[in-house]
């Protein structure tokens, strides 16, 4: 499972860089400053959690069960949280009304929060040397 977390982290990090560059160079002419800031919030949180996935994939003390849980929580969380933010920020550019699915953003945030709690729980379970 560590491989899946490393792939998730590296591919999400790659995508965050691409989307950040796209926002800075392609969307700056079509979005308002508030919309651009919203989009960049999605990029920032995607990047944070890409690095978190790489960290979790690299920690040998985490069980396979924990890594499996973290993988799915991070995957779903990033898609729902950052993905919905991207949609909301570019809502006026699309024929789909992303405001109708705006509740996905906090739901994705809950998945991301709980992924951090999974790591915390596993660290607290570790024995002191």
Number of C-alpha atoms within 10 A of each C-alpha: 16 21 12 16 26 21 17 23 27 17 13 23 22 14 16 22 16 13 19 20 14 12 19 14 10 12 17 13 11 13 18 13 11 10 20 19 14 19 26 22 17 25 26 17 17 25 23 16 22 27 19 21 27 20 14 23 24 15 11 10 11 18 13 13 10 17 25 16 15 26 24 16 21 27 21 18 26 26 19 24 24 27 20 24 24 22 21 22 23 20 17 14 12 10 7 10 14 19 14 9 12 16 13 20 20 14 15 23 19 15 21 23 14 16 25 17 13 18 17 11 12 14 12 10 9 10 6 5 3
